[in-house]
Amino acid sequence: MERRISWVKAALKEFGEFPDAVQRKILAALRFAAKGEKAETTKPMKGLGSGIYEIALAYQGDAFRAVYAVQLGEDIWVIHAFQKKSKKGAETPKPEIDLIIERLKRLREQLR
């Protein structure tokens, strides 16, 4: 059974600013998740608890990320989408982590 993909409103807006090719690849990875599978561009996000994943794509020298949760209600929830600007390795910048944590908290409260 395939789960529905739902979006935090701000994440959908951010995602809409990505290049079309990046959007298509991220949507394909989300469809895998909706079927209970994991795309090769997807990895668990460390330090945020179980069930939180990050899709990481390199495109024309830029890095794009989408973060989703699989353990919030019945749907796959896309929490955040951003273009990674940091040049300090693959680590997700702290302001992005803080935003993801805040959005997860608000979403959990809404879904109660």
C-alpha positions in Angstrom: 0.0 0.0 0.0 1.4 3.4 -1.0 1.3 6.2 1.6 0.4 9.8 0.7 3.1 12.4 0.5 2.2 15.5 2.5 4.1 18.8 2.8 4.7 21.4 5.4 3.6 24.5 3.6 7.0 26.3 3.9 8.8 23.2 2.6 6.6 23.0 -0.5 7.3 26.7 -1.2 11.1 26.1 -0.8 10.9 23.0 -3.0 9.1 25.0 -5.7 12.2 27.2 -6.1 14.4 24.2 -7.0 15.4 23.6 -10.6 12.9 21.3 -12.4 15.4 18.4 -12.7 16.0 18.5 -9.0 12.3 18.5 -8.2 11.8 15.5 -10.4 14.5 13.5 -8.7 13.3 14.4 -5.2 9.8 13.5 -6.1 11.0 10.1 -7.4 12.8 9.5 -4.1 9.7 10.5 -2.2 7.6 8.1 -4.2 10.1 5.3 -3.2 9.5 6.3 0.4 5.7 6.2 -0.1 6.1 2.6 -1.2 8.2 1.7 1.9 11.4 1.7 -0.1 14.5 3.9 0.1 16.1 5.7 -2.9 19.9 5.6 -3.2 20.0 9.4 -2.7 18.3 9.0 0.8 19.9 8.5 4.2 18.7 8.7 7.8 19.3 12.1 9.4 21.5 11.6 12.5 20.5 13.2 15.8 16.8 13.8 15.0 15.4 10.4 16.1 14.3 7.5 14.0 12.1 7.9 10.9 13.7 11.2 9.7 15.4 11.0 6.3 17.3 13.3 4.1 17.4 13.2 0.3 20.7 14.7 -0.9 21.3 15.7 -4.6 24.1 17.4 -6.3 23.1 19.4 -9.4 25.3 21.6 -11.5 27.7 22.3 -8.7 25.0 22.9 -6.1 23.7 20.8 -3.3 19.9 20.4 -2.7 18.3 18.7 0.3 14.8 17.6 1.3 14.0 16.2 4.7 11.0 14.0 5.4 9.5 12.0 8.2 7.9 8.6 8.0 6.7 8.2 11.5 4.2 11.1 11.8 0.7 9.8 11.2 -0.2 7.9 8.1 1.6 10.1 5.5 5.1 10.7 4.5 5.7 14.3 5.6 8.2 16.6 3.8 9.5 18.9 6.6 12.1 21.0 4.8 13.7 21.6 1.5 16.8 23.8 1.0 19.8 24.5 -1.1 22.9 23.7 1.0 25.2 26.7 0.9 27.9 25.6 3.4 31.2 24.6 2.0 32.2 22.7 5.2 31.7 19.1 4.0 28.5 17.2 3.9 27.3 18.2 7.3 23.9 20.0 7.4 24.3 23.5 8.8 23.0 24.2 12.3 20.4 26.8 11.3 18.8 24.2 8.9 18.8 21.6 11.7 17.2 24.0 14.1 14.5 24.8 11.5 13.8 21.1 10.9 13.5 20.5 14.7 11.1 23.4 15.0 9.0 22.3 12.1 8.9 18.7 13.4 7.7 20.0 16.8 4.9 22.0 15.3 3.8 19.2 13.0 3.7 16.7 15.8 1.5 19.1 17.8 -0.8 19.6 14.8 -1.2 15.9 14.2 -2.2 15.0 17.8 
